[in-house]
């Protein structure tokens, strides 16, 4: 068995380190999407469909069965991978189910990244900050010091992939994907993590609506925010164990 963790934007796999330490097991792997800590293959355009294809290939190379858990855009990649290959994993978990609810709107920074010109300016401004200022910014958003420093060091390399990824998908695409999930036959077991204080993913009510429509098992993390795996690794580990059937 493998527990495969997939992070999002603008992140690297270090965000999972505290959780993996608490789990204390050797069947947990962190997969780094291209451009977000992982190398970018020749010809890879950093679009949502390409990340789905990348993830299917990555999961198929792991010892089976696989429990696939995605955070932030990683939570989008795992759903897209499942839609591409319903047999991709024994279970699929996302923590951004609220983004799939009708009426969800991108958060402010995502709107900027999606806008030609403004997105490039925002990425350039972030990359121009001294590393220590970037670390402070990440910590202020809720990351651990170690993860904040690791992510801050990758900002320059993430920029083009951030813009391409956000511009390859929109709110309507999430709704279409949700409808596909509802109609998907022979799908894997579905789980939804709801961190109730996550301000980026539509809120707990929208997430619960999506989870109910999908017939997914809900795991609530009351009082935790976007980086729940760093805020309370013990509670996060309990959720992962439940997903994996431990």
Secondary structure as GFF3:
##gff-version 3
##sequence-region A 1 246
A	DSSP	beta_strand	2	6	.	.	.	ID=ss1
A	DSSP	three_ten_helix	13	16	.	.	.	ID=ss2
A	DSSP	alpha_helix	17	23	.	.	.	ID=ss3
A	DSSP	beta_strand	28	31	.	.	.	ID=ss4
A	DSSP	alpha_helix	48	60	.	.	.	ID=ss5
A	DSSP	beta_strand	66	70	.	.	.	ID=ss6
A	DSSP	alpha_helix	73	84	.	.	.	ID=ss7
A	DSSP	beta_strand	91	94	.	.	.	ID=ss8
A	DSSP	three_ten_helix	97	100	.	.	.	ID=ss9
A	DSSP	alpha_helix	108	113	.	.	.	ID=ss10
A	DSSP	alpha_helix	118	128	.	.	.	ID=ss11
A	DSSP	alpha_helix	131	141	.	.	.	ID=ss12
A	DSSP	alpha_helix	145	152	.	.	.	ID=ss13
A	DSSP	alpha_helix	155	167	.	.	.	ID=ss14
A	DSSP	alpha_helix	171	183	.	.	.	ID=ss15
A	DSSP	beta_strand	189	195	.	.	.	ID=ss16
A	DSSP	alpha_helix	204	214	.	.	.	ID=ss17
A	DSSP	beta_strand	217	221	.	.	.	ID=ss18
A	DSSP	alpha_helix	228	231	.	.	.	ID=ss19
A	DSSP	alpha_helix	233	244	.	.	.	ID=ss20
###
